[in-house]
Amino acid sequence: MDQRADTAEPQQYKVIGTRPIRPDGADKVTGRAIYGADVQMTGLAHGRILRSPHAHAQIKSIDISEAERMPGVLAVVTAADFPDLEDKIANLGEGSVNLAHLGANCLAKGKVLYRGHAVAAVAAVNTHIAEAATKKIKVEYEPLPSVTWVLDAMKEDAPLLHETLHTDAMGQKSAKPSNVAVHLHFSQGDIEKGFSQADLAIEREFRVASVHQGYIEPHVATAHWNSDGHLKIWASTQGSFTCRQQTAELLQIPVSKVTVVPCEIGGGFGGKIAVYLEPVAAMLSRKCGRPVKIVMQRNEVFEGTGPTPGGFMRVKLGATKDGRLTAGQAWLAYDAGAFPGGVIGPGAMCVFSCYEIPNAVVDGFDVCLNKPKTQAYRAPGATQAAFACESVIDELAETLRIDPLEFRLKNAAKEGTRRVDGPVYPRIGFVETLEAARASEHWNAPLEGKNRGRGVAAGFWFNIGLKSSVSAHVNPDGTVKLLEGSTDIGGTRASIAMQLAEVLGIPGEDVHPQVVDTDSVGYTDVTGGSRVTFATGLAAYEAGLDIRRQMAKRAAMLWDCKPEDVTIEGDVYRAHGKSMKFKQIAAELHHTGGGIVGRATVSPEGSTNGFGCHLADVEVDPETGKVTVLRYTAIQDAGKAIHPSYVEGQMQGGAVQGIGWALNEEYFFDSAGVMKNASFLDYRMPTCLDVPMIDTIIVEVPNPAHPYGVRGVGETPIVPPPATIANAIYHATGVRMRELPISPPRLWKAISEKQSAGR
């Protein structure tokens, strides 16, 4: 059941808000779309990666001679083949990275820091020979103690991953090396005064395991380093320009020498921003003089690429007896994985972001340990923080005997609310989202039956702007070809094309969008941060205005008048009693000076502020601890739903991933730091049999920073689910679960302990 909760006088649009067929649909359903693994070319060689069997070890020596002598082997590379990189921070569009660390993650230098860390790579005439050759590479390791839990890694006597890493706390470096890379501190008001004003304060501790993004398509890259020195890469990437920059920096060649072709992408969710294979495939290609393709196996994806962090959170909230929050305190420690630069920043910024808390303090710690380097996963860092905060919010509401939605409404962030990290909200739609949840059929429906409970939780994500470019040219038949640089993961070809069509007053089907390579369009940041429909759509809007101005000039030429005399309404151009439609003027372009190209580059600053509220009904089997999700509704402010079907899809997809995070998914390590469930068989993602239909309610409170009111949509939906499910489980069982996942054995144990205590 998909619903709309309009919160403002709706503006009438011709294209926006409709549901046209997706432009890439035919190619994808017929199998003609080119994904990374589909790339083929003459002389193509195949690469394989040798990975560390140890979670932490010194590399004493690497002998590649036997592998190089194998028939069919074309090249072997190690970190020694790459330039030495100094510490340099590169902005990747959604976050930043130290290039020296990035290079050492692609191929280990001196030490391996996690099981699955890439050590060497082979290119051969086929993948079987390449795989066999990796087994001929002799690596001498000196195993070292490892650590895979964040609190253990923070101890004074913990195994040290980086001897040169010192904690950066408010710009001051620690005297001794540490696994703690960064200590963040945000505050506002007077925390002691805030808690003294509270009639009730609740403090709780929470733990979450690492989880993977779970994209179906594994990482893949093909590189051809041509004899003229130009490198071309075909990749499954969320950002072709980001991929170009990282690869050029790691290889120490100019970006003008690198072209990245973004293939269709089988999911990313933040996990396909950093490079893993591209520089390695490029160096193999340079050595052997052929194009080289490397495709990861599924266990390599789990063990060798970035999950979202596990972590430990302590949250304390104080409130008056009438339900007004007075103070909040949070202490968050997140895995960074093997290298610093995790997602503790957004976690600390988001933990209290849904509420008006006058006195608040947040401390966040970015901690290195012997796990794969953490990467973004759909609102990175926010889900963990919301699990902690929203669980305490629910407990406060229950203890004070206040309806949980009313409690949230009483304290909801609104225009003018200052977040603990500093920003003050402009017009936002959190209150309207909560009101839509309160008015929903789901919230008001009776919940009957034994061992059943209903939960609610809220969530927030910034939704960034960043840089985007598009160009569009008008065809003589009145259609428009749109070129853009944003990888299309969730239907953004359509949402961007629709905004251009709306400006021009033409049908959405008359705009033909194409995602092109880095040589064919201006710089565009990653598809991430829920930014594409907002920012690249804004570029399309500006390009549409550019086309309108040029079309008005052509109409003026045809009518022998001044361009400023021409008025435009929809696709109709008028002046001095004459009128022509867009298509008619397009048909005359050859007679009025040739083609028209509209272009725009934008860099909107600030965030679009996405808020959501989720409802869940669950049933718990106390004999096994199994949780069945009976009903689920996701409510979210989209600002303006450009293509409502895609908005619903994003809300549903994020909710399902969050349900998996809540109930089943986790990286399970043994005492030696080896992941024991590195396959989709053992890493338990939800299937269609595990979740109900996800109902959606789209709220539309226009974003004042966009001409159509667009807010980012894709990331907010993953934030509320774990807390929503945990709160529902409590209301079904009376047990508060404070560790994710809430797997059947863990929940069964908690229920059994509660029953034993009761007896």
Secondary structure, DSSP 4 states (H G I P E B T S, - for coil): -EEEEE-S-PPP-SSTT--PPPTTHHHHHTT-S-BGGG---TT-EEEEEEE-SSSSEEEEEEE-HHHHHSTTEEEEEEGGGSPP----EEE-SSSEEEHHHHHHHHS-SSEE-STT-EEEEEEESSHHHHHHHHTT-EEEEEE-----SHHHHTSTTSPPS-TT-EEEETTEEEEEE-SEEEEEEEEES-HHHHHHT-SEEEEEEEEE--B----SSPPEEEEEE-TTS-EEEEE--S-HHHHHHHHHHHHT--GGGEEEEEPB-S--TTTTSS-SSHHHHHHHHHHHSS-EEEE--HHHHHHHS--BPPEEEEEEEEE-TTS-EEEEEEEEEEEEETSS--SHHHHHHHTTTTB--SEEEEEEEEEE-SSPPP---SSTTHHHHHHHHHHHHHHHHHHTT--HHHHHHHHB--TTPBPTTS-B--S--HHHHHHHHHHSHHHHS---STTEEEEEEEEEE------EEEEEEE-TTS-EEEEE-S--SSSHHHHHHHHHHHHHTS-GGGEEEEE--TTSS-----S-TT-IIIIIHHHHHHHHHHHHHHHHHHHHHHHTS-GGG-EEETTEEEETTEEEEHHHHHHTGGGTTS--EEEEEE---S---EEEEEEEEEEE-TTT--EEEEEEEEEEE-SS-SSHHHHHHHHHHHHHHHHHHHHT----B-TTS-BS--STTTS----TTTS--EEEEEEE---TTSTT-----SSGGGSSHHHHHHHHHHHHHS----EES--HHHHHHHHHHHHHHH-
